[in-house]
Amino acid sequence: MLESSPSYNTSSEDATKPQTADITIIGGGIAGLWSLARLRQAGYQAILLEANSLACGQTGASQGIIHGGTKYALTGKLTHSAQSIGAMPQRWQACLDGQGELDLTQAKLLSKHQYLWSNQSLAAKLTGFFASKVMSSRMQRLGKGDHIPPFNQSNFKGELYQLDESVLDIQSVAETLRVQFSEAIFQTEVSNIVPSKDAGKDTRYQIQLANKSMLQTQCLVLTAGAGNEQLLNVLALEQPKMQRRPLLMPMLKAKASVLPRLYAHCLGVSALPKMTITSHTLSTSGEPYIIWYLGGEIAEQGVGRSIIEQVQCAKKELQMVMPWMDFSSCQWSALAIDRAEPKMSDGSRPVEPAVYQDHQVITAWPVKLAMTPIMADKIYHQVEALGIAKNKPIKRVKVTLETTKTSLLPWEKVTQWIT
Ligand SMILES: Cc1cc2nc3c(=O)[nH]c(=O)nc-3n(C[C@H](O)[C@H](O)[C@H](O)COP(=O)(O)OP(=O)(O)OC[C@H]3O[C@@H](n4cnc5c(N)ncnc54)[C@H](O)[C@@H]3O)c2cc1C
């Protein structure tokens, strides 16, 4: 577990006097953290409130893949708007290299590439995919001699491609931002938010915190993922509406000799990835475990199954797509989690980040971790349009709150593994 910063104590005078912050961001997943960083770097007096621990929601549960559009191209949905995702791998990479809009030089890269494999010939089903210039420049077919484990053996008869999409240790991204902006990040539940009737411009909303202290703010940025729904209710805002799309993500653990580190999409009969595997480390006092975390179709279709049923399906499916592997020593589990997004009329997945503004309330869902920079651009421009002053004299916001820490990862929270 990552260490927390020391708690931020204030005098009794501070506790009784309402404190102010020009911009209050609610929700400390990637959306809130990225927005906080962008706004503070631009000179705005912004703070972030997180109810639990940072990245404890979708962000910590994500696979950390910085998509560049492969999924859209595979399903023939590489529309003009979806093409904006094509720029995301470079934008994140610039941050990792210390040359981007944020400093993510301390964050960990798990893999520079994603792979794509199929046990059958891919050529027929990927005609449209290869026809797309965007995609063909970003992927290459690997010859037998370049196959990575576990495909580097004669039993693998399919095809393997290398994609230009990196995978990040997303907990380290959250931790890097937490360390840089810890003076502006607080752990608290929000009990109520009340528009101030006759308050000045600087104190438009009164935020009642769980410890009964009060915070006044000019602009609210809601980046609370699934929690946005309740916050919008509290504010009596009918729009935007939110949808949840659930997942049941299987995971398995074993020593590295059994599970090589793999970051790959498996294609089945349809052009939709049957399964997307990412690999993570679970530290123990002895040799660490490797976790394979399974997303894609298997996680979508698993919704409604019990964890035991989903584990049985995952065992069967993995054995089918990798018949040469021996998974008998692995231990298994599954995580149920909802994706929270703006509501689509047909319940489908939105293709772009969503940012809505109603007076001084901005509500945002990045839709994909990878697209967070686009979401933050939109938030930034809306804040700018509100005319909130920048570069005011530095004022520490004093509220009697704990500074928050970064969450455990899904496999660190499993209490009972299934054999
Ligand atoms: C299983 C899974 C795998 C995914 N994999 C990928 C991937 O590989 N690549 C990719 O690009 N995208 C991926 N996604 C999508 C991506 O994770 C999400 O789009 C992104 O993390 C959403 O971030 P967020 O900050 O909006 O929400 P969240 O990460 O859910 O953060 C919301 C935060 O708000 C806090 N909160 C809630 N209510 C309140 C309140 N009232 N007061 C204060 N705080 C509150 C929560 O505690 C939480 O910390 C995945 C999603 C899931 C579920």
The ligand as a Gaussian input file, in Angstrom:
#p B3LYP/6-31G(d) Opt

LIG

0 1
 C      -12.741000      -2.753000     -15.450000
 C      -12.443000      -1.526000     -16.259000
 C      -11.336000      -1.515000     -17.123000
 C      -11.054000      -0.368000     -17.875000
 N       -9.936000      -0.366000     -18.655000
 C       -9.629000       0.748000     -19.351000
 C       -8.433000       0.784000     -20.122000
 O       -7.645000      -0.157000     -20.150000
 N       -8.167000       1.915000     -20.827000
 C       -9.017000       2.993000     -20.806000
 O       -8.728000       3.956000     -21.493000
 N      -10.148000       2.990000     -20.052000
 C      -10.458000       1.909000     -19.323000
 N      -11.579000       1.896000     -18.539000
 C      -12.366000       3.130000     -18.412000
 C      -11.691000       4.054000     -17.401000
 O      -11.217000       3.327000     -16.310000
 C      -12.680000       5.120000     -16.917000
 O      -13.200000       5.812000     -18.029000
 C      -11.973000       6.157000     -16.022000
 O      -11.151000       5.545000     -15.059000
 C      -13.038000       6.980000     -15.306000
 O      -12.371000       7.837000     -14.416000
 P      -13.166000       8.816000     -13.450000
 O      -12.138000       9.602000     -12.737000
 O      -14.206000       9.524000     -14.231000
 O      -13.992000       7.863000     -12.468000
 P      -13.505000       6.975000     -11.234000
 O      -12.176000       6.383000     -11.469000
 O      -14.615000       6.018000     -10.964000
 O      -13.327000       8.002000     -10.044000
 C      -14.401000       8.591000      -9.384000
 C      -13.930000       8.946000      -7.979000
 O      -14.926000       9.769000      -7.369000
 C      -15.059000       9.393000      -6.024000
 N      -16.388000       9.825000      -5.569000
 C      -17.590000       9.306000      -5.920000
 N      -18.593000      10.010000      -5.317000
 C      -17.992000      10.984000      -4.580000
 C      -18.476000      12.015000      -3.729000
 N      -19.787000      12.224000      -3.527000
 N      -17.589000      12.831000      -3.113000
 C      -16.255000      12.664000      -3.309000
 N      -15.737000      11.695000      -4.104000
 C      -16.592000      10.865000      -4.740000
 C      -14.869000       7.883000      -6.038000
 O      -14.502000       7.402000      -4.758000
 C      -13.759000       7.732000      -7.073000
 O      -12.492000       7.782000      -6.499000
 C      -11.883000       0.773000     -17.768000
 C      -12.993000       0.760000     -16.908000
 C      -13.256000      -0.366000     -16.150000
 C      -14.415000      -0.341000     -15.195000

